[in-house]
Amino acid sequence: MIDQQAAFARIDIAADPPRIEVPRLYNAALEFIDRNVIEGRGERIALIDESGRYTYRELSQRVNQAGHVLREAGAGMEQRVLLCLDGGIDFVSLFWGAVKIGAVPVPVNPLLTPEDYTNLVSDARPRVLVTNPDCFDYFDSMLRCRPPRCRVLRAGSDRAGPGDLARLMATAPMELEAAATKSDDAAFWLYTSGSTGSPKGVVHLHRSPIHTAVLFGQKVLGIGQDDRVFSASKMFFAYGLGNSMSFPFAAGATSIVSARQPTAENVLAVIDQHRPTVFCGVPTLYHNLLDSAGAKEAKLLATLRLYVSAGEPLPESIGQRWQALSGREVIDGLGTTEMLQTFLSNRPGQACYGTTGIAVPGYRIKLVNQAGTTVAPGEVGELMVAGPSAGAGYWNRRAQSIRTFAGLWTRTGDQYIVGPDQRYRYCGRHDDMLKVGGIWVSPYEVESLLIRHPLVAECAVVGQSDAGGLIKPKAFVVLKDPTLAGAVTIDALQRFAREHLAPYKYPRWVEFLNELPRTATGKVCRYRLREHLGV
């Protein structure tokens, strides 16, 4: 049993960096859910989704009911609970209910393929799986004869079957004692996007989310209890999990959640209906919103106090256009699934587009070469980060864990350079960098230029061998008007690149696509483009 009087982290946010003392006996569900009720915020709105509005007291009761349901279904301490769900009250209740009983929730994207799910289930070996009605029969038949036994529950259904979550929740007790977990126990897993290979399960600890919520959510973004946070990125991704749950719940704020796809039209509709104060998206979405927004939408977008971007680098031109449209900055940052949330970021009031800013308080950053030696100022190096939210490792991936989690430091695979202003500028992934004529070329630099051309909707650059076997840049381009694809546009784009880049950097080839291949998190799958070239 955990004594509620000593259950919470002790936080001094005024310190530089903030001091966060997490007790040894600690359950993260008490920190993010129960604490709001105990400290008098029970009647404040915690969550708004398509089904309604839920106070912190109602959320706490639903979390407790979900914990009972999961325990009765067979989930115990340290056993995995796979959540194949859209974001909303069921997801939130089950996630924190699992954490509260000491089980380990494993959120996954509900839009994956059967092959993806087969691999994830084989890897995670869950004891309970909760899914939407559309996937229930598939999972039920797949898992019925597969050891170890896994119980499948159906969420979001009005059917009265034996696995119906709503029926089970309705009769479950509203009180639940938290499991006596330790701060270093596994609390949840998050799978990486798989942009550089098969997804890997990152094991995160009970102590980790409060650090991200305070160090970035409160110290950098200034999220407080009067904020209403809307994240277009879903809860089953690290970025969306922090934006939609740990950041607002740590501050007693309100989380706005939509299960609809994050198209520009849907995002604008949610903003118009619920009037958030903070919006979190990815650069591709900001780009799509810019193409969709007129004077009416600009007036609506000006009502928010803060815009946040991560998930992929924010091109300088998109940041500048967004600020001109809305009158508000976009705060761009870098985070990884391995580090749980953002550790490198611009600051409100000090956004410098074209850079990823400086280290978040409480995190350390260094750039190293292939030998692991810190690079000289002005040289490109791999970014490594040390901080309190690092994962414990990859599940069942010993060699890859050793490679990525190197003592206090975590390798990101991202290549950066530090400018004279001490801000970090993104150069590309380690495997994406091109050596052209003996000189390193950043694909991101070429892409950032091409996206400024009025004909280009989006693009990606990879290396291709020329007739002599030498690597040169090739651009895959999605046009705003596909009917313009052809030799004239290729020539226009190459001339544009030669006018603004060093001669060796311009793309020697341009190929037009209807869309770029992307991961479930929206990142460009460059290895798919390289496979297309036979590289």
C-alpha positions as CSV (number, residue, x, y, z in Angstrom):
1,M,0.0,0.0,0.0
2,I,1.2,3.5,-0.8
3,D,0.6,6.2,1.8
4,Q,-1.2,9.0,-0.1
5,Q,0.5,11.7,2.1
6,A,3.9,10.6,0.7
7,A,2.7,9.4,-2.7
8,F,3.6,12.4,-4.8
9,A,6.7,13.9,-6.2
10,R,8.1,17.0,-4.5
11,I,8.5,19.7,-7.0
12,D,10.3,23.1,-6.9
13,I,9.6,24.6,-10.3
14,A,11.3,27.9,-9.4
15,A,14.7,26.2,-9.1
16,D,16.9,26.2,-12.2
17,P,16.6,23.5,-13.3
18,P,13.4,22.6,-11.4
19,R,14.0,20.1,-8.6
20,I,11.8,17.0,-8.8
21,E,12.1,14.4,-6.0
22,V,10.2,11.2,-6.7
23,P,9.7,8.9,-3.7
24,R,10.9,5.3,-4.0
25,L,7.4,3.9,-3.3
26,Y,5.5,5.6,-6.1
27,N,2.7,5.0,-8.6
28,A,2.3,7.4,-11.5
29,A,-1.5,7.1,-11.5
30,L,-1.7,8.6,-8.1
31,E,0.4,11.6,-9.3
32,F,-1.6,12.3,-12.4
33,I,-5.1,11.3,-11.5
34,D,-5.8,11.0,-7.7
35,R,-3.7,14.0,-6.8
36,N,-6.1,16.4,-8.6
37,V,-9.0,15.1,-6.6
38,I,-7.1,15.1,-3.3
39,E,-5.9,18.7,-3.8
40,G,-9.3,20.1,-4.6
41,R,-9.5,20.0,-8.3
42,G,-12.1,17.2,-8.5
43,E,-14.8,19.3,-10.2
44,R,-12.5,20.8,-12.8
45,I,-12.9,19.4,-16.3
46,A,-10.1,16.9,-17.0
47,L,-11.1,15.6,-20.5
48,I,-13.3,16.6,-23.4
49,D,-13.9,14.0,-26.1
50,E,-16.7,13.2,-28.6
51,S,-18.6,11.4,-25.9
52,G,-18.7,14.3,-23.4
53,R,-16.9,16.2,-20.7
54,Y,-15.4,14.5,-17.6
55,T,-14.3,16.1,-14.3
56,Y,-11.2,14.9,-12.5
57,R,-13.5,13.2,-10.0
58,E,-15.3,11.3,-12.7
59,L,-12.0,10.4,-14.4
60,S,-10.6,9.1,-11.1
61,Q,-13.7,6.9,-10.6
62,R,-13.4,5.5,-14.2
63,V,-9.7,4.9,-13.8
64,N,-10.5,2.8,-10.7
65,Q,-13.2,0.9,-12.5
66,A,-10.9,0.2,-15.4
67,G,-8.3,-1.1,-13.0
68,H,-10.8,-3.6,-11.5
69,V,-11.9,-4.7,-14.9
70,L,-8.3,-5.3,-16.1
71,R,-7.4,-7.2,-13.0
72,E,-10.5,-9.4,-13.3
73,A,-9.6,-10.0,-16.9
74,G,-6.2,-11.4,-15.9
75,A,-3.8,-8.5,-15.8
76,G,-1.5,-8.4,-12.8
77,M,1.7,-6.7,-11.7
78,E,4.2,-6.2,-14.6
79,Q,1.9,-7.9,-17.1
80,R,1.2,-6.1,-20.4
81,V,-2.2,-4.7,-21.4
82,L,-2.3,-3.9,-25.2
83,L,-4.5,-0.9,-26.0
84,C,-5.5,-0.8,-29.6
85,L,-7.8,2.2,-29.2
86,D,-8.5,5.7,-30.4
87,G,-7.9,8.4,-27.9
88,G,-10.7,9.4,-25.5
89,I,-12.2,8.5,-22.1
90,D,-11.8,4.7,-22.6
91,F,-8.1,5.0,-23.6
92,V,-7.3,7.3,-20.6
93,S,-9.2,5.2,-18.1
94,L,-7.6,2.0,-19.2
95,F,-4.1,3.4,-19.5
96,W,-4.1,4.9,-15.9
97,G,-6.2,2.0,-14.6
98,A,-3.5,-0.4,-15.8
99,V,-0.7,1.7,-14.3
100,K,-2.6,1.9,-11.0
101,I,-2.8,-1.9,-10.5
102,G,0.9,-2.2,-11.5
103,A,0.2,-3.7,-14.9
104,V,2.0,-2.2,-18.0
105,P,-0.2,-0.6,-20.7
106,V,1.1,-0.8,-24.2
107,P,-0.7,1.6,-26.6
108,V,-0.6,0.8,-30.3
109,N,-2.0,2.5,-33.4
110,P,-5.5,1.2,-34.2
111,L,-4.9,1.7,-38.0
112,L,-2.1,-0.8,-38.5
113,T,-2.2,-3.9,-40.7
114,P,-2.9,-7.5,-39.5
115,E,0.8,-8.4,-40.0
116,D,1.8,-5.4,-37.8
117,Y,-0.5,-6.6,-35.0
118,T,0.7,-10.1,-35.2
119,N,4.3,-8.9,-34.7
120,L,3.3,-6.6,-31.9
121,V,1.3,-9.2,-30.0
122,S,4.1,-11.7,-30.4
123,D,6.6,-9.2,-29.0
124,A,4.6,-7.8,-26.2
125,R,2.8,-11.0,-25.1
126,P,-0.1,-9.2,-23.4
127,R,-2.4,-10.8,-20.9
128,V,-5.3,-8.4,-21.8
129,L,-6.0,-6.7,-25.1
130,V,-8.6,-3.9,-25.4
131,T,-9.7,-2.8,-28.9
132,N,-12.3,-1.0,-30.9
133,P,-15.3,-3.0,-32.2
134,D,-13.9,-3.1,-35.7
135,C,-10.9,-5.1,-34.6
136,F,-12.5,-7.2,-31.9
137,D,-13.3,-10.3,-34.0
138,Y,-9.8,-10.3,-35.6
139,F,-8.0,-10.2,-32.3
140,D,-10.4,-12.6,-30.6
141,S,-9.8,-15.3,-33.2
142,M,-6.1,-14.6,-33.4
143,L,-5.5,-14.9,-29.7
144,R,-8.0,-17.6,-28.8
145,C,-5.4,-20.4,-29.3
146,R,-2.2,-18.5,-28.8
147,P,-0.2,-19.0,-25.6
148,P,0.0,-17.4,-23.2
149,R,-3.7,-16.8,-22.7
150,C,-4.9,-13.3,-23.6
151,R,-8.3,-11.9,-22.8
152,V,-9.8,-9.6,-25.5
153,L,-12.1,-6.8,-24.4
154,R,-14.3,-4.7,-26.7
155,A,-14.4,-0.9,-26.1
156,G,-16.8,1.6,-27.6
157,S,-19.6,-0.9,-28.2
158,D,-23.2,-1.1,-27.1
159,R,-23.3,-4.9,-27.5
160,A,-23.9,-6.8,-24.3
161,G,-21.4,-9.5,-24.9
162,P,-19.0,-11.1,-22.3
163,G,-16.1,-8.9,-23.4
164,D,-18.0,-5.6,-23.5
165,L,-16.0,-2.9,-21.7
166,A,-18.9,-0.6,-20.9
167,R,-20.9,-3.5,-19.3
168,L,-17.9,-4.5,-17.2
169,M,-17.1,-1.0,-16.1
170,A,-20.6,-0.2,-15.1
171,T,-20.6,-2.9,-12.3
172,A,-17.0,-2.3,-11.2
173,P,-16.2,-0.6,-7.9
174,M,-15.3,3.1,-8.0
175,E,-12.6,2.8,-5.4
176,L,-9.2,1.1,-6.0
177,E,-6.1,0.9,-3.9
178,A,-2.9,1.6,-5.9
179,A,-0.4,-1.2,-6.3
180,A,2.8,-0.7,-4.3
181,T,4.9,0.0,-7.3
182,K,8.4,1.5,-7.1
183,S,9.5,4.6,-9.0
184,D,11.9,2.5,-11.1
185,D,9.2,-0.1,-12.0
186,A,8.1,-0.4,-15.6
187,A,4.9,1.8,-16.0
188,F,4.2,1.5,-19.7
189,W,5.7,0.7,-23.1
190,L,5.7,2.8,-26.2
191,Y,6.7,1.4,-29.6
192,T,9.0,3.4,-31.8
193,S,7.6,4.5,-35.2
194,G,9.7,2.0,-37.2
195,S,11.0,4.7,-39.6
196,T,14.5,3.1,-39.5
197,G,13.4,-0.6,-39.1
198,S,10.9,-2.7,-37.2
199,P,9.2,-1.0,-34.2
200,K,10.9,-1.5,-30.8
201,G,9.2,-1.4,-27.5
202,V,10.7,1.2,-25.2
203,V,10.2,0.5,-21.5
204,H,9.3,3.6,-19.5
205,L,9.3,3.9,-15.7
206,H,6.8,5.3,-13.2
207,R,9.2,8.2,-12.4
208,S,9.5,9.4,-16.0
209,P,6.3,11.3,-17.0
210,I,6.3,13.8,-14.1
211,H,9.8,14.9,-15.2
212,T,8.6,15.6,-18.8
213,A,5.4,17.3,-17.5
214,V,7.3,19.7,-15.3
215,L,10.6,20.3,-17.2
216,F,9.0,20.8,-20.6
217,G,5.2,21.1,-20.1
218,Q,5.4,23.6,-17.2
219,K,8.9,25.2,-17.3
220,V,9.1,25.7,-21.1
221,L,5.4,25.8,-22.3
222,G,4.0,27.3,-19.1
223,I,1.0,24.9,-19.0
224,G,-1.2,25.7,-16.0
225,Q,-4.6,24.7,-14.8
226,D,-6.5,27.3,-16.9
227,D,-5.1,25.8,-20.1
228,R,-7.1,23.7,-22.5
229,V,-4.7,21.5,-24.5
230,F,-5.6,20.0,-27.9
231,S,-3.1,17.6,-29.5
232,A,-3.7,16.4,-33.0
233,S,-1.1,13.8,-32.4
234,K,-2.7,10.7,-30.9
235,M,-2.2,9.3,-27.4
236,F,-0.6,6.1,-28.6
237,F,2.5,8.1,-29.7
238,A,5.0,9.6,-27.2
239,Y,4.4,13.1,-28.4
240,G,0.6,12.8,-28.1
241,L,0.7,10.9,-24.8
242,G,2.5,13.8,-23.2
243,N,0.5,16.5,-24.8
244,S,-2.9,14.9,-24.1
245,M,-2.3,13.3,-20.7
246,S,0.8,14.0,-18.6
247,F,1.1,17.7,-19.4
248,P,-2.5,18.7,-18.7
249,F,-3.1,16.3,-15.9
250,A,0.1,17.3,-14.0
251,A,-1.2,20.9,-14.0
252,G,-4.9,20.2,-13.4
253,A,-5.7,21.5,-16.9
254,T,-8.1,20.3,-19.5
255,S,-7.3,17.9,-22.3
256,I,-9.3,18.1,-25.6
257,V,-9.2,14.8,-27.5
258,S,-10.6,14.0,-31.0
259,A,-10.7,10.5,-32.4
260,R,-11.1,11.8,-35.9
261,Q,-8.2,11.9,-38.3
262,P,-6.2,15.1,-38.0
263,T,-7.0,16.7,-41.3
264,A,-7.0,20.4,-41.6
265,E,-10.8,20.5,-41.7
266,N,-11.2,18.4,-38.6
267,V,-8.6,20.3,-36.6
268,L,-10.2,23.6,-37.4
269,A,-13.6,22.2,-36.4
270,V,-12.3,21.1,-33.0
271,I,-10.6,24.4,-32.4
272,D,-13.8,26.3,-33.3
273,Q,-15.9,24.1,-31.0
274,H,-13.8,23.8,-27.9
275,R,-11.5,26.9,-28.1
276,P,-8.2,25.4,-26.8
277,T,-5.5,27.6,-25.5
278,V,-2.6,25.3,-26.6
279,F,-2.4,23.3,-29.8
280,C,0.2,20.6,-30.5
281,G,0.8,19.3,-34.0
282,V,3.4,18.2,-36.5
283,P,4.9,20.3,-39.3
284,T,3.0,18.5,-42.0
285,L,-0.3,19.4,-40.3
286,Y,0.8,23.0,-40.0
287,H,1.6,23.0,-43.7
288,N,-1.8,21.6,-44.5
289,L,-3.5,24.1,-42.3
290,L,-1.7,27.0,-44.0
291,D,-3.0,25.8,-47.3
292,S,-6.6,25.6,-46.0
293,A,-6.8,28.7,-43.9
294,G,-8.3,32.0,-45.0
295,A,-9.2,35.2,-43.2
296,K,-11.9,33.6,-41.1
297,E,-9.6,30.7,-40.0
298,A,-6.8,33.2,-39.3
299,K,-9.0,35.0,-36.8
300,L,-9.9,31.7,-35.1
301,L,-6.2,30.6,-34.9
302,A,-5.3,33.9,-33.3
303,T,-7.4,33.0,-30.3
304,L,-4.9,30.4,-29.0
305,R,-2.0,31.5,-26.8
306,L,0.5,28.8,-27.9
307,Y,1.3,26.5,-30.8
308,V,3.8,23.6,-30.4
309,S,5.5,21.4,-33.1
310,A,7.5,18.2,-33.0
311,G,7.6,14.8,-34.6
312,E,9.7,16.1,-37.5
313,P,11.8,19.2,-38.1
314,L,9.7,22.4,-38.7
315,P,10.9,24.1,-42.0
316,E,11.7,27.8,-41.4
317,S,9.3,28.9,-44.1
318,I,6.3,27.1,-42.4
319,G,7.1,28.7,-39.1
320,Q,7.3,32.2,-40.6
321,R,4.1,31.7,-42.6
322,W,2.3,30.4,-39.5
323,Q,3.3,33.4,-37.4
324,A,2.2,35.8,-40.2
325,L,-1.2,34.0,-40.5
326,S,-2.0,33.6,-36.8
327,G,0.1,36.2,-35.1
328,R,1.4,33.4,-32.8
329,E,4.8,31.6,-32.7
330,V,5.2,27.9,-33.3
331,I,7.4,26.4,-30.6
332,D,9.4,23.8,-32.4
333,G,11.2,21.1,-30.4
334,L,12.8,17.6,-30.6
335,G,11.8,14.6,-28.6
336,T,12.1,10.8,-29.2
337,T,10.2,7.8,-28.0
338,E,13.3,6.7,-26.2
339,M,13.3,10.0,-24.2
340,L,9.5,10.1,-23.9
341,Q,9.1,13.7,-24.7
342,T,10.8,16.9,-25.8
343,F,14.3,17.7,-24.6
344,L,15.5,20.3,-27.1
345,S,13.2,23.2,-27.9
346,N,12.7,26.8,-28.8
347,R,11.1,29.0,-26.1
348,P,7.9,31.1,-26.2
349,G,8.8,34.6,-27.1
350,Q,12.1,33.5,-28.5
351,A,11.3,31.2,-31.4
352,C,14.1,31.1,-34.0
353,Y,12.8,29.3,-37.1
354,G,15.2,27.0,-38.8
355,T,16.6,25.9,-35.4
356,T,15.4,23.5,-32.7
357,G,16.4,25.8,-30.0
358,I,18.3,24.9,-26.8
359,A,18.2,22.1,-24.2
360,V,15.1,21.8,-22.0
361,P,16.0,22.5,-18.4
362,G,17.1,19.3,-16.7
363,Y,18.6,17.8,-19.9
364,R,22.1,17.8,-21.2
365,I,23.1,17.6,-24.9
366,K,26.3,16.9,-26.8
367,L,27.3,16.3,-30.4
368,V,29.7,13.5,-31.1
369,N,31.5,12.0,-34.2
370,Q,31.5,8.4,-35.2
371,A,34.3,7.7,-32.6
372,G,32.1,9.1,-29.8
373,T,34.3,12.2,-29.4
374,T,32.7,15.6,-28.9
375,V,32.9,17.6,-32.2
376,A,34.4,21.0,-32.5
377,P,32.2,24.1,-32.7
378,G,30.6,24.4,-36.1
379,E,31.0,20.7,-37.0
380,V,28.1,18.3,-37.6
381,G,27.7,15.6,-35.0
382,E,25.2,13.0,-33.7
383,L,23.1,14.5,-31.0
384,M,23.2,12.7,-27.7
385,V,21.0,13.5,-24.7
386,A,21.1,12.8,-21.0
387,G,18.0,13.4,-18.8
388,P,15.6,11.9,-16.3
389,S,13.0,10.6,-18.7
390,A,15.2,8.1,-20.6
391,G,13.7,4.7,-21.2
392,A,15.1,1.7,-19.4
393,G,15.8,0.1,-22.7
394,Y,14.2,-1.8,-25.6
395,W,12.1,-4.8,-24.7
396,N,13.9,-8.0,-25.7
397,R,16.5,-6.1,-27.8
398,R,19.7,-6.3,-25.9
399,A,22.1,-5.3,-28.6
400,Q,20.1,-2.4,-29.7
401,S,19.6,-1.2,-26.2
402,I,23.3,-1.2,-25.6
403,R,23.8,0.8,-28.8
404,T,21.2,3.4,-28.0
405,F,21.2,3.7,-24.2
406,A,24.9,4.4,-23.4
407,G,25.1,4.9,-19.7
408,L,23.7,8.4,-18.9
409,W,23.5,9.2,-22.6
410,T,20.9,8.3,-25.2
411,R,21.8,8.3,-28.9
412,T,19.2,9.9,-31.1
413,G,20.6,9.2,-34.5
414,D,19.9,12.9,-35.4
415,Q,22.7,15.0,-36.9
416,Y,22.9,18.6,-35.7
417,I,25.2,21.6,-35.7
418,V,25.4,24.4,-33.1
419,G,25.4,27.9,-34.6
420,P,27.1,31.0,-33.2
421,D,23.9,31.8,-31.3
422,Q,24.3,28.4,-29.5
423,R,21.0,27.1,-31.0
424,Y,20.9,23.7,-32.5
425,R,20.2,23.3,-36.2
426,Y,19.0,20.0,-37.7
427,C,21.0,18.4,-40.5
428,G,19.3,15.0,-40.9
429,R,19.4,11.5,-39.6
430,H,22.8,9.7,-39.4
431,D,21.8,7.3,-42.1
432,D,20.3,10.0,-44.3
433,M,23.4,12.3,-44.6
434,L,24.9,12.3,-48.1
435,K,28.6,12.7,-49.0
436,V,28.7,14.5,-52.4
437,G,32.1,15.2,-53.9
438,G,33.7,14.5,-50.5
439,I,31.4,17.0,-48.7
440,W,28.6,16.2,-46.4
441,V,25.1,17.3,-47.6
442,S,22.1,17.5,-45.4
443,P,18.9,16.3,-47.2
444,Y,16.9,18.5,-44.8
445,E,18.7,21.6,-46.1
446,V,17.7,20.7,-49.7
447,E,14.1,19.8,-48.6
448,S,13.7,23.1,-46.7
449,L,14.6,25.0,-49.8
450,L,12.4,23.1,-52.2
451,I,9.3,23.4,-50.0
452,R,9.6,27.1,-50.4
453,H,8.9,26.8,-54.1
454,P,5.2,27.7,-54.8
455,L,4.6,24.5,-56.8
456,V,5.8,22.1,-54.0
457,A,3.5,20.6,-51.4
458,E,6.1,18.4,-49.8
459,C,9.3,16.6,-50.7
460,A,12.1,14.3,-49.5
461,V,15.7,13.9,-50.6
462,V,17.8,10.8,-50.6
463,G,21.0,9.7,-52.3
464,Q,21.2,8.0,-55.7
465,S,24.2,6.7,-57.6
466,D,25.0,8.4,-60.9
467,A,26.5,6.6,-63.9
468,G,29.9,6.6,-62.3
469,G,28.6,5.1,-59.1
470,L,28.9,8.4,-57.1
471,I,26.2,9.5,-54.7
472,K,24.2,12.6,-55.7
473,P,20.9,14.1,-54.3
474,K,17.6,13.0,-55.7
475,A,14.3,14.7,-54.8
476,F,10.9,13.0,-54.5
477,V,8.3,15.8,-54.8
478,V,4.6,16.0,-54.2
479,L,3.2,18.9,-56.2
480,K,0.2,21.1,-55.1
481,D,-1.1,20.6,-58.7
482,P,-0.1,17.1,-59.9
483,T,-1.0,18.0,-63.5
484,L,2.2,20.2,-63.6
485,A,4.5,17.1,-63.2
486,G,6.9,17.1,-66.1
487,A,10.2,18.2,-67.6
488,V,9.4,22.0,-67.3
489,T,8.7,21.7,-63.6
490,I,11.8,19.6,-63.0
491,D,13.9,22.3,-64.7
492,A,12.2,25.0,-62.7
493,L,12.9,23.2,-59.4
494,Q,16.5,22.5,-60.3
495,R,17.2,26.1,-61.3
496,F,15.6,27.2,-58.0
497,A,17.9,24.9,-56.1
498,R,21.0,26.0,-57.9
499,E,20.2,29.7,-57.3
500,H,20.0,29.2,-53.5
501,L,22.3,26.3,-52.7
502,A,26.0,25.5,-53.3
503,P,26.3,23.8,-56.7
504,Y,27.0,20.3,-55.4
505,K,23.8,20.3,-53.3
506,Y,21.1,20.7,-55.9
507,P,19.0,17.5,-56.8
508,R,20.3,15.9,-59.9
509,W,17.1,14.1,-60.4
510,V,13.5,14.9,-59.5
511,E,10.7,12.3,-59.3
512,F,7.1,13.2,-58.7
513,L,4.9,11.2,-56.3
514,N,1.2,11.4,-55.4
515,E,2.3,11.2,-51.7
516,L,5.4,10.4,-49.7
517,P,5.5,7.1,-47.8
518,R,5.1,7.7,-44.1
519,T,5.1,5.8,-40.8
520,A,2.1,5.6,-38.5
521,T,3.4,8.7,-36.7
522,G,3.6,10.7,-39.9
523,K,7.4,10.6,-40.4
524,V,8.7,10.2,-43.9
525,C,9.9,6.6,-44.6
526,R,13.2,7.4,-46.3
527,Y,14.1,3.7,-46.4
528,R,11.1,3.1,-48.6
529,L,12.3,5.7,-51.0
530,R,15.8,4.1,-51.0
531,E,14.1,0.7,-51.7
532,H,12.3,2.3,-54.6
533,L,15.8,3.3,-56.0
534,G,17.3,-0.1,-55.2
535,V,19.8,1.5,-52.8
